[in-house]
């Protein structure tokens, strides 16, 4: 695609699509655009760990998706290597929050610095506040990748799960969890994500009507699985006996494996 409506005309590709209805009939569609002017460049630079030059874009429909306006760029001053990371949150007071992460760009030799952020709008996407920091290790030794967030009942409150990676050890940690609120601080979350007992990488939370916290987790271990985990105490504990495997890589799930067997899958 080309960056319609921008000052440049550069070949590029879209990496995701997240949509939210901000007002009756008014839809916002968010995406990440990557520069593909050099078709031989991969998305990720294995030498510098940077990613292709990117932009965060959105467009608007005021007729329930029958037609769409031009792509518009959302400014993220001082942040590079930006890419969207999951669904848009919307609270009962009308606020929305678009999740993204920042990293570094292709060919950048500087040390990597990763952050998880939100772009918040209180007027249906007509304007966005400065990026709100969800999670970043102050020593840049731990990466909180691929945040997935869900709204809580309280206005501005959310829960988030993170694929968490120890850079110095070059290994994944347990999935980390954060409970936060846009109203607790003007610039970002007060606390750092905390480790859960859940192994895996990408993880998405949801809150049930009766208050249970559910985690859908992709675990690339051996064997690779996709599973549901359940917590009845807001993420303080995740009983192994309540884990439900819904996909087993390169294999079929038996009746016994639907409820996870710790001896079979560590």
C-alpha positions in Angstrom: 0.0 0.0 0.0 1.0 3.7 -0.1 0.7 6.1 2.7 -2.4 7.9 1.4 -2.9 11.4 2.7 0.7 11.8 3.9 3.6 13.8 2.7 5.5 10.8 1.4 4.6 8.1 -1.0 6.5 5.1 0.2 5.7 1.4 -0.4 4.6 -0.3 2.8 2.5 -3.0 4.4 0.0 -3.2 7.2 0.6 -5.5 10.1 -2.6 -5.5 12.1 -6.2 -4.1 12.3 -8.0 -3.2 15.5 -11.4 -1.6 15.4 -13.6 0.1 18.0 -17.0 1.8 17.9 -16.5 5.1 19.8 -19.9 6.6 19.2 -23.1 5.1 17.5 -22.1 4.5 13.9 -18.6 6.0 14.3 -15.8 3.4 13.9 -12.1 3.8 14.3 -9.7 1.4 12.7 -6.1 1.3 13.9 -3.1 -0.3 12.3 0.7 -0.4 12.0 2.4 0.6 8.7 5.9 -0.7 7.9 8.2 0.8 5.3 8.8 -1.7 2.5 10.8 0.5 0.2 13.5 -2.1 0.3 11.7 -5.4 -0.3 14.7 -7.5 0.7 14.8 -6.2 4.2 13.1 -8.5 6.8 10.8 -7.0 9.5 13.5 -7.6 12.1 17.2 -6.8 11.9 19.1 -9.7 13.5 22.2 -7.7 14.0 20.8 -4.6 15.7 17.4 -6.1 16.9 15.7 -3.1 15.3 12.5 -3.3 13.2 11.5 -1.6 10.0 10.6 2.1 10.1 6.9 2.2 11.2 4.0 4.4 11.7 0.8 4.1 13.8 -2.2 4.9 11.7 -6.0 5.1 12.1 -8.9 6.0 9.9 -12.5 6.8 10.6 -15.9 5.7 9.4 -19.0 7.7 10.3 -21.5 5.3 8.6 -20.9 2.0 10.4 -18.1 1.0 8.0 -19.7 1.6 4.7 -17.0 4.2 3.8 -13.7 5.2 5.4 -11.7 8.4 5.5 -7.9 8.6 4.7 -5.3 7.2 7.0 -4.0 9.6 9.6 -0.8 9.2 11.6 -0.8 9.3 15.4 2.2 11.1 16.7 4.5 9.4 19.3 7.2 12.0 20.0 10.5 10.5 20.9 9.4 6.9 20.4 10.6 4.7 17.6 10.0 1.1 16.4 6.4 1.5 17.3 3.8 -1.3 16.6 0.3 -2.0 17.8 -0.2 -4.8 20.4 -3.8 -5.9 20.6 -7.4 -4.8 21.0 -8.5 -1.2 21.7 -10.0 -0.7 25.1 -13.2 1.4 25.7 -14.7 2.3 29.0 -18.2 3.4 30.0 -17.1 7.1 30.2 -16.3 7.0 26.5 -12.5 6.9 26.8 -10.6 4.6 24.5 -7.0 3.4 24.7 -4.9 2.0 21.8 -2.1 -0.3 22.9 1.3 -0.2 21.2 5.0 -0.8 22.0 8.1 1.1 21.2 11.6 -0.4 20.5 14.3 0.6 18.0 14.5 1.0 14.3 16.4 -1.0 11.6 20.1 -0.1 11.4 20.0 1.7 14.7 23.2 0.6 16.6 22.1 2.1 19.9 21.1 -0.3 22.8 17.5 -1.4 22.6 15.0 0.2 25.0 11.5 -1.4 25.0 8.3 0.2 26.4 4.6 -0.7 26.4 2.3 2.3 25.9 -1.3 3.5 25.5 -2.6 6.2 23.2 -5.8 7.6 25.0 -8.6 9.6 23.4 -11.5 11.2 25.3 -13.3 12.7 22.3 -13.9 9.7 20.0 -10.5 9.8 18.3 -10.6 13.4 17.3 -7.5 13.9 19.4 -5.0 11.8 21.4 -3.1 12.5 24.6 0.6 12.0 24.9 1.6 8.3 25.2 0.8 6.8 28.6 3.5 4.4 29.8 2.1 1.0 30.8 5.4 -0.9 31.4 9.2 -0.5 31.0 12.1 -1.9 32.9 14.1 1.1 34.2 17.3 -0.9 33.7 16.2 -2.1 30.2 17.1 -5.7 31.2 13.5 -7.1 30.9 11.2 -6.7 28.0 7.4 -6.6 28.5 6.5 -7.7 24.9 3.2 -7.9 23.2 1.0 -6.5 25.9 -2.7 -7.6 25.8 -5.0 -5.5 28.0 -8.7 -5.6 29.0 -11.0 -3.2 30.7 -12.1 -3.6 34.3 -15.4 -2.4 35.6 -14.0 0.8 37.1 -13.6 3.6 34.6 -10.0 3.8 33.3 -9.0 0.5 35.0 -7.4 -2.3 33.1 -5.6 -5.6 33.5 -2.7 -6.6 31.3 -0.6 -9.7 30.5 2.9 -9.6 29.0 5.3 -11.9 27.2 8.2 -11.2 29.5 11.8 -11.7 28.3 15.1 -11.5 30.3 17.5 -9.9 27.8 20.7 -10.8 29.7 19.8 -14.4 30.1 18.3 -14.6 26.6 15.3 -16.5 28.0 11.6 -16.0 28.6 10.3 -15.5 32.1 6.8 -16.4 33.3 4.0 -14.4 31.9 3.7 -11.1 33.9 0.5 -9.4 35.1 -0.3 -5.8 35.8 -3.5 -4.1 37.2 -3.5 -0.4 36.5 -5.7 2.6 35.9 -5.4 5.7 33.7 -6.5 7.7 36.7 -3.7 6.6 39.0 -1.1 8.8 37.4 -0.9 11.4 34.6 2.0 9.8 32.8 2.0 6.0 33.4 1.4 3.1 35.7 2.7 3.3 39.3 3.7 -0.4 39.5 5.8 -2.8 37.4 4.2 -6.0 36.1 4.5 -8.9 38.5 5.3 -12.5 37.6 2.6 -15.1 37.5 3.0 -18.9 37.6 2.1 -19.2 33.9 4.7 -20.3 31.4 4.4 -19.0 27.9 4.7 -16.0 25.6 1.7 -14.1 24.2 -1.1 -14.0 26.7 -4.5 -12.2 26.6 -6.7 -11.5 29.7 -10.4 -11.3 30.1 -12.7 -10.7 33.1 -15.9 -12.7 33.5 -19.2 -11.4 34.8 -18.6 -13.1 38.1 -15.1 -11.6 38.5 -12.8 -14.4 37.5 -9.7 -13.4 35.6 -9.1 -15.6 32.5 -5.8 -15.8 30.6 -5.5 -17.2 27.1 -1.8 -18.2 26.7 0.3 -19.3 23.8 3.2 -21.5 25.1 5.9 -22.4 22.6 7.4 -25.0 24.9 7.6 -28.7 24.1 4.9 -29.5 23.3 3.5 -26.2 22.2 0.1 -25.4 23.5 -2.7 -22.8 23.6 -4.5 -22.9 26.9 -7.0 -21.1 29.2 -5.9 -20.4 32.7 -8.3 -19.2 35.5 -7.8 -17.1 38.6 -10.4 -16.5 41.3 -8.2 -14.0 43.2 -7.5 -11.4 40.6 -4.3 -13.1 39.4 -2.6 -13.9 42.7 -2.9 -17.6 42.0 -3.6 -19.7 38.8 -4.4 -23.3 39.9 -2.9 -25.8 37.5 -5.9 -28.1 37.8 -8.1 -25.4 36.2 -5.9 -25.0 33.1 -7.6 -26.1 29.9 -5.6 -27.0 26.9 -7.4 -26.1 23.7 -4.7 -26.7 21.1 -1.7 -29.1 21.1 0.9 -28.5 18.5 1.6 -31.5 16.2 -0.8 -33.7 18.1 -4.4 -34.4 19.1 -5.8 -33.5 22.5 -7.0 -36.5 24.4 -9.8 -36.3 27.0 -7.2 -36.5 29.8 -5.2 -33.7 28.3 -8.0 -31.2 28.2 -7.5 -30.8 31.9 -3.7 -30.4 32.0 -1.6 -33.1 33.5 1.5 -31.6 35.3 3.5 -34.7 34.7 2.9 -34.7 31.0 3.3 -30.9 30.4 5.7 -29.1 32.6 
